[in-house]
Amino acid sequence: MKYTGDVIKYADNVDTDVIIPARYLNTSDHKELASHCMEDLDKTFTSRVKQGDIITAGFNFGCGSSREHAPIAIKASGVSLVIAKSFARIFYRNSINIGLAIVECPEAVDGINDGDRVEADLDTGVIRNLTTGKEYKTQPFPEFVQKIIENGGLINSIAEGVIK
């Protein structure tokens, strides 16, 4: 699983209330959620995010409520991967469940700047900053997690018989 994109960088403690504000939780339309992703934290996010972009963030990304809307909004906005120093556990699980690739790698977050171009190979666990040429190592995804993400989430994986 390889991902290449430009980085949009955030700090520590980005909570689910700023990823997708509660006032938009009355919809399950993914495009509608994406149109409001990060708007209370970063008014420019929806206008600058492109398909395949990568978010990097500090510690405790996705803290707050257990709403699945947050990783759905991120994925639907076009983000292919989130690299953070750490994730709130429920956000981590929800992300895998909906098919959003996420990895923890503090060194990469420290060495990658907003706007850098990054390539991540999650089969090998190598994250490469294409802007600076520096490489960082993280844990490769286990095969079953790769299958879940490749199939667009846990429900799709079960429905297609990939996961039993």
C-alpha atoms as an extended CHARMM CRD file, in Angstrom:
* protein
*
       164  EXT
         1         1  MET       CA              0.0000000000        0.0000000000        0.0000000000  PROA      1               0.0000000000
         2         2  LYS       CA              1.6540000000        3.1770000000       -1.2010000000  PROA      2               0.0000000000
         3         3  TYR       CA              0.4440000000        6.7060000000       -0.7090000000  PROA      3               0.0000000000
         4         4  THR       CA              1.8810000000        9.8710000000       -2.2180000000  PROA      4               0.0000000000
         5         5  GLY       CA              0.6080000000       13.3560000000       -1.5470000000  PROA      5               0.0000000000
         6         6  ASP       CA              1.2110000000       16.8510000000       -0.2980000000  PROA      6               0.0000000000
         7         7  VAL       CA              1.1320000000       17.3930000000        3.4510000000  PROA      7               0.0000000000
         8         8  ILE       CA             -1.2930000000       19.4550000000        5.4630000000  PROA      8               0.0000000000
         9         9  LYS       CA              0.1540000000       19.6850000000        8.9570000000  PROA      9               0.0000000000
        10        10  TYR       CA             -1.5980000000       20.1720000000       12.3030000000  PROA      10              0.0000000000
        11        11  ALA       CA             -0.4750000000       20.3300000000       15.9340000000  PROA      11              0.0000000000
        12        12  ASP       CA             -1.3670000000       18.2210000000       18.9940000000  PROA      12              0.0000000000
        13        13  ASN       CA             -4.8440000000       17.4070000000       20.3030000000  PROA      13              0.0000000000
        14        14  VAL       CA             -6.8840000000       17.8560000000       17.1370000000  PROA      14              0.0000000000
        15        15  ASP       CA            -10.2390000000       16.6490000000       18.3940000000  PROA      15              0.0000000000
        16        16  THR       CA            -13.2110000000       15.2200000000       16.5580000000  PROA      16              0.0000000000
        17        17  ASP       CA            -15.1960000000       18.4140000000       17.2260000000  PROA      17              0.0000000000
        18        18  VAL       CA            -12.8570000000       20.3960000000       14.9710000000  PROA      18              0.0000000000
        19        19  ILE       CA            -12.4200000000       17.6000000000       12.4500000000  PROA      19              0.0000000000
        20        20  ILE       CA            -16.1880000000       17.6790000000       11.9020000000  PROA      20              0.0000000000
        21        21  PRO       CA            -18.1790000000       20.0930000000       14.0820000000  PROA      21              0.0000000000
        22        22  ALA       CA            -21.2050000000       18.6450000000       15.8790000000  PROA      22              0.0000000000
        23        23  ARG       CA            -23.5850000000       20.9680000000       14.0270000000  PROA      23              0.0000000000
        24        24  TYR       CA            -23.0390000000       18.8190000000       10.9040000000  PROA      24              0.0000000000
        25        25  LEU       CA            -23.6610000000       15.4330000000       12.5010000000  PROA      25              0.0000000000
        26        26  ASN       CA            -27.2580000000       15.3960000000       11.2960000000  PROA      26              0.0000000000
        27        27  THR       CA            -26.0740000000       14.0690000000        7.9180000000  PROA      27              0.0000000000
        28        28  SER       CA            -24.4060000000       10.8680000000        6.8500000000  PROA      28              0.0000000000
        29        29  ASP       CA            -23.6630000000       12.2010000000        3.3660000000  PROA      29              0.0000000000
        30        30  HSD       CA            -19.9190000000       11.8260000000        2.9580000000  PROA      30              0.0000000000
        31        31  LYS       CA            -19.5390000000       14.7360000000        0.5200000000  PROA      31              0.0000000000
        32        32  GLU       CA            -21.4440000000       17.0300000000        2.8730000000  PROA      32              0.0000000000
        33        33  LEU       CA            -19.2370000000       15.9910000000        5.7950000000  PROA      33              0.0000000000
        34        34  ALA       CA            -16.1130000000       16.5630000000        3.6730000000  PROA      34              0.0000000000
        35        35  SER       CA            -17.2780000000       20.0720000000        2.7940000000  PROA      35              0.0000000000
        36        36  HSD       CA            -17.0980000000       21.0040000000        6.4910000000  PROA      36              0.0000000000
        37        37  CYS       CA            -13.9870000000       19.0310000000        7.4510000000  PROA      37              0.0000000000
        38        38  MET       CA            -11.6110000000       21.0280000000        9.6650000000  PROA      38              0.0000000000
        39        39  GLU       CA            -13.5540000000       24.2730000000        9.1590000000  PROA      39              0.0000000000
        40        40  ASP       CA            -13.3630000000       25.3020000000       12.8400000000  PROA      40              0.0000000000
        41        41  LEU       CA             -9.6100000000       24.6870000000       12.9140000000  PROA      41              0.0000000000
        42        42  ASP       CA             -8.4920000000       25.5870000000        9.4020000000  PROA      42              0.0000000000
        43        43  LYS       CA            -10.7660000000       27.6510000000        7.1590000000  PROA      43              0.0000000000
        44        44  THR       CA             -8.4820000000       26.9080000000        4.1770000000  PROA      44              0.0000000000
        45        45  PHE       CA             -8.5600000000       23.1050000000        4.4430000000  PROA      45              0.0000000000
        46        46  THR       CA            -11.4320000000       22.3800000000        2.0420000000  PROA      46              0.0000000000
        47        47  SER       CA            -10.1000000000       24.7950000000       -0.5650000000  PROA      47              0.0000000000
        48        48  ARG       CA             -6.5610000000       23.4280000000       -0.5590000000  PROA      48              0.0000000000
        49        49  VAL       CA             -6.9420000000       19.6880000000        0.0820000000  PROA      49              0.0000000000
        50        50  LYS       CA             -6.4900000000       17.5440000000       -3.0200000000  PROA      50              0.0000000000
        51        51  GLN       CA             -7.1710000000       13.8950000000       -3.7070000000  PROA      51              0.0000000000
        52        52  GLY       CA             -4.3500000000       11.8420000000       -2.1910000000  PROA      52              0.0000000000
        53        53  ASP       CA             -3.0900000000       14.4960000000        0.2260000000  PROA      53              0.0000000000
        54        54  ILE       CA             -1.6570000000       13.4500000000        3.5780000000  PROA      54              0.0000000000
        55        55  ILE       CA             -2.3440000000       14.9410000000        6.9890000000  PROA      55              0.0000000000
        56        56  THR       CA              0.4050000000       14.9880000000        9.5940000000  PROA      56              0.0000000000
        57        57  ALA       CA             -0.3530000000       15.8750000000       13.1910000000  PROA      57              0.0000000000
        58        58  GLY       CA              1.0420000000       15.8140000000       16.6930000000  PROA      58              0.0000000000
        59        59  PHE       CA             -0.0550000000       13.7900000000       19.6850000000  PROA      59              0.0000000000
        60        60  ASN       CA             -3.5990000000       12.6310000000       20.4220000000  PROA      60              0.0000000000
        61        61  PHE       CA             -5.0880000000       13.1990000000       16.9610000000  PROA      61              0.0000000000
        62        62  GLY       CA             -8.8080000000       12.4100000000       16.9420000000  PROA      62              0.0000000000
        63        63  CYS       CA             -9.3860000000       12.8470000000       20.6590000000  PROA      63              0.0000000000
        64        64  GLY       CA            -12.8930000000       13.6840000000       21.8400000000  PROA      64              0.0000000000
        65        65  SER       CA            -16.0270000000       11.8140000000       20.9530000000  PROA      65              0.0000000000
        66        66  SER       CA            -16.2360000000        8.4160000000       19.3300000000  PROA      66              0.0000000000
        67        67  ARG       CA            -18.0540000000        9.6450000000       16.2280000000  PROA      67              0.0000000000
        68        68  GLU       CA            -17.2180000000        7.8550000000       12.9920000000  PROA      68              0.0000000000
        69        69  HSD       CA            -18.0800000000       11.0660000000       11.1490000000  PROA      69              0.0000000000
        70        70  ALA       CA            -14.5600000000       12.4160000000       11.8060000000  PROA      70              0.0000000000
        71        71  PRO       CA            -12.5330000000        9.8440000000        9.8370000000  PROA      71              0.0000000000
        72        72  ILE       CA            -15.3040000000        9.7140000000        7.2160000000  PROA      72              0.0000000000
        73        73  ALA       CA            -15.0200000000       13.4940000000        6.6910000000  PROA      73              0.0000000000
        74        74  ILE       CA            -11.2340000000       13.2420000000        6.3650000000  PROA      74              0.0000000000
        75        75  LYS       CA            -11.3610000000       10.3560000000        3.9050000000  PROA      75              0.0000000000
        76        76  ALA       CA            -14.1930000000       11.8950000000        1.8730000000  PROA      76              0.0000000000
        77        77  SER       CA            -12.2280000000       15.1470000000        1.5930000000  PROA      77              0.0000000000
        78        78  GLY       CA             -9.5840000000       13.2670000000       -0.4120000000  PROA      78              0.0000000000
        79        79  VAL       CA             -6.9870000000       12.6060000000        2.2860000000  PROA      79              0.0000000000
        80        80  SER       CA             -5.3640000000        9.2310000000        1.6780000000  PROA      80              0.0000000000
        81        81  LEU       CA             -3.3170000000        8.9140000000        4.8650000000  PROA      81              0.0000000000
        82        82  VAL       CA             -2.9230000000       10.4730000000        8.2980000000  PROA      82              0.0000000000
        83        83  ILE       CA              0.4710000000       10.3040000000        9.9980000000  PROA      83              0.0000000000
        84        84  ALA       CA              0.4720000000       11.4110000000       13.6370000000  PROA      84              0.0000000000
        85        85  LYS       CA              2.6330000000       11.1580000000       16.7230000000  PROA      85              0.0000000000
        86        86  SER       CA             -0.2890000000        9.3300000000       18.3600000000  PROA      86              0.0000000000
        87        87  PHE       CA             -4.0220000000        8.7970000000       17.8980000000  PROA      87              0.0000000000
        88        88  ALA       CA             -6.9300000000        8.5760000000       20.2620000000  PROA      88              0.0000000000
        89        89  ARG       CA             -7.6660000000        4.8550000000       20.3640000000  PROA      89              0.0000000000
        90        90  ILE       CA            -11.3270000000        5.0600000000       19.3010000000  PROA      90              0.0000000000
        91        91  PHE       CA            -10.3870000000        7.3370000000       16.3810000000  PROA      91              0.0000000000
        92        92  TYR       CA             -7.7120000000        4.8420000000       15.3500000000  PROA      92              0.0000000000
        93        93  ARG       CA            -10.1960000000        1.9690000000       15.3210000000  PROA      93              0.0000000000
        94        94  ASN       CA            -12.9040000000        4.0030000000       13.5760000000  PROA      94              0.0000000000
        95        95  SER       CA            -10.4050000000        5.0040000000       10.8820000000  PROA      95              0.0000000000
        96        96  ILE       CA             -9.4850000000        1.4120000000       10.1100000000  PROA      96              0.0000000000
        97        97  ASN       CA            -13.1680000000        0.4410000000       10.2040000000  PROA      97              0.0000000000
        98        98  ILE       CA            -14.0420000000        2.9910000000        7.4920000000  PROA      98              0.0000000000
        99        99  GLY       CA            -10.8920000000        2.3430000000        5.4420000000  PROA      99              0.0000000000
       100       100  LEU       CA             -8.7970000000        5.4180000000        6.2430000000  PROA      100             0.0000000000
       101       101  ALA       CA             -5.0830000000        4.6140000000        6.4330000000  PROA      101             0.0000000000
       102       102  ILE       CA             -3.4020000000        6.0020000000        9.5670000000  PROA      102             0.0000000000
       103       103  VAL       CA              0.0410000000        5.4290000000       11.0810000000  PROA      103             0.0000000000
       104       104  GLU       CA              1.9590000000        6.6390000000       14.0910000000  PROA      104             0.0000000000
       105       105  CYS       CA              5.4660000000        7.9550000000       13.4410000000  PROA      105             0.0000000000
       106       106  PRO       CA              6.6220000000       10.8490000000       15.6650000000  PROA      106             0.0000000000
       107       107  GLU       CA              9.9380000000       11.2090000000       13.8290000000  PROA      107             0.0000000000
       108       108  ALA       CA              8.2050000000       11.6690000000       10.4770000000  PROA      108             0.0000000000
       109       109  VAL       CA              5.8220000000       14.2630000000       11.9020000000  PROA      109             0.0000000000
       110       110  ASP       CA              8.7800000000       16.2080000000       13.3140000000  PROA      110             0.0000000000
       111       111  GLY       CA             10.6720000000       16.0240000000       10.0030000000  PROA      111             0.0000000000
       112       112  ILE       CA              7.8240000000       16.8210000000        7.6170000000  PROA      112             0.0000000000
       113       113  ASN       CA              6.5790000000       20.3620000000        7.0260000000  PROA      113             0.0000000000
       114       114  ASP       CA              3.2900000000       21.6980000000        5.7310000000  PROA      114             0.0000000000
       115       115  GLY       CA              3.3970000000       21.5260000000        1.9310000000  PROA      115             0.0000000000
       116       116  ASP       CA              6.1000000000       18.8500000000        1.7030000000  PROA      116             0.0000000000
       117       117  ARG       CA              5.5000000000       15.9980000000       -0.7230000000  PROA      117             0.0000000000
       118       118  VAL       CA              5.5270000000       12.6180000000        1.0030000000  PROA      118             0.0000000000
       119       119  GLU       CA              5.4710000000        8.9910000000       -0.0810000000  PROA      119             0.0000000000
       120       120  ALA       CA              4.5250000000        6.2820000000        2.3970000000  PROA      120             0.0000000000
       121       121  ASP       CA              4.8840000000        2.5730000000        1.7330000000  PROA      121             0.0000000000
       122       122  LEU       CA              2.8630000000        0.8690000000        4.4330000000  PROA      122             0.0000000000
       123       123  ASP       CA              3.8640000000       -2.6130000000        3.2340000000  PROA      123             0.0000000000
       124       124  THR       CA              7.4470000000       -1.8800000000        4.2890000000  PROA      124             0.0000000000
       125       125  GLY       CA              6.8090000000        0.8630000000        6.8440000000  PROA      125             0.0000000000
       126       126  VAL       CA              8.9500000000        3.4460000000        5.0510000000  PROA      126             0.0000000000
       127       127  ILE       CA              7.8410000000        7.0780000000        4.9220000000  PROA      127             0.0000000000
       128       128  ARG       CA              9.8750000000        9.2370000000        2.5600000000  PROA      128             0.0000000000
       129       129  ASN       CA              9.8170000000       13.0180000000        2.4960000000  PROA      129             0.0000000000
       130       130  LEU       CA             10.2570000000       13.6150000000       -1.2290000000  PROA      130             0.0000000000
       131       131  THR       CA             10.8970000000       17.3170000000       -0.5990000000  PROA      131             0.0000000000
       132       132  THR       CA             13.9040000000       16.7740000000        1.6750000000  PROA      132             0.0000000000
       133       133  GLY       CA             14.9040000000       13.2050000000        0.8020000000  PROA      133             0.0000000000
       134       134  LYS       CA             14.7100000000       12.0400000000        4.4280000000  PROA      134             0.0000000000
       135       135  GLU       CA             13.2460000000        8.6570000000        5.3430000000  PROA      135             0.0000000000
       136       136  TYR       CA             11.4410000000        7.4870000000        8.4660000000  PROA      136             0.0000000000
       137       137  LYS       CA             10.4850000000        4.0070000000        9.6320000000  PROA      137             0.0000000000
       138       138  THR       CA              7.1430000000        2.9700000000       11.0780000000  PROA      138             0.0000000000
       139       139  GLN       CA              5.4280000000       -0.3440000000       11.6540000000  PROA      139             0.0000000000
       140       140  PRO       CA              4.1170000000       -1.8580000000        8.4010000000  PROA      140             0.0000000000
       141       141  PHE       CA              0.3930000000       -2.5470000000        8.3430000000  PROA      141             0.0000000000
       142       142  PRO       CA             -0.5240000000       -6.1260000000        9.2270000000  PROA      142             0.0000000000
       143       143  GLU       CA             -1.9930000000       -7.9830000000        6.2420000000  PROA      143             0.0000000000
       144       144  PHE       CA             -5.5310000000       -8.0350000000        7.6790000000  PROA      144             0.0000000000
       145       145  VAL       CA             -5.4950000000       -4.2390000000        8.1700000000  PROA      145             0.0000000000
       146       146  GLN       CA             -4.2380000000       -3.7990000000        4.6070000000  PROA      146             0.0000000000
       147       147  LYS       CA             -7.1640000000       -5.8780000000        3.3650000000  PROA      147             0.0000000000
       148       148  ILE       CA             -9.6690000000       -3.8070000000        5.3460000000  PROA      148             0.0000000000
       149       149  ILE       CA             -8.2900000000       -0.5290000000        3.9780000000  PROA      149             0.0000000000
       150       150  GLU       CA             -7.9880000000       -1.8450000000        0.4110000000  PROA      150             0.0000000000
       151       151  ASN       CA            -11.6540000000       -2.8870000000        0.5270000000  PROA      151             0.0000000000
       152       152  GLY       CA            -12.8550000000        0.4940000000        1.7760000000  PROA      152             0.0000000000
       153       153  GLY       CA            -13.4640000000       -0.5290000000        5.3690000000  PROA      153             0.0000000000
       154       154  LEU       CA            -14.5250000000       -3.3410000000        7.6590000000  PROA      154             0.0000000000
       155       155  ILE       CA            -18.1460000000       -3.6390000000        6.4910000000  PROA      155             0.0000000000
       156       156  ASN       CA            -17.1050000000       -3.9180000000        2.8340000000  PROA      156             0.0000000000
       157       157  SER       CA            -14.4140000000       -6.4550000000        3.7780000000  PROA      157             0.0000000000
       158       158  ILE       CA            -16.9270000000       -8.6500000000        5.6080000000  PROA      158             0.0000000000
       159       159  ALA       CA            -19.5360000000       -8.3040000000        2.8230000000  PROA      159             0.0000000000
       160       160  GLU       CA            -16.9700000000       -9.3350000000        0.2120000000  PROA      160             0.0000000000
       161       161  GLY       CA            -15.7690000000      -12.2810000000        2.3050000000  PROA      161             0.0000000000
       162       162  VAL       CA            -12.2550000000      -10.8650000000        2.6990000000  PROA      162             0.0000000000
       163       163  ILE       CA            -12.5740000000      -10.8260000000        6.4930000000  PROA      163             0.0000000000
       164       164  LYS       CA            -14.5720000000      -13.4760000000        8.3300000000  PROA      164             0.0000000000
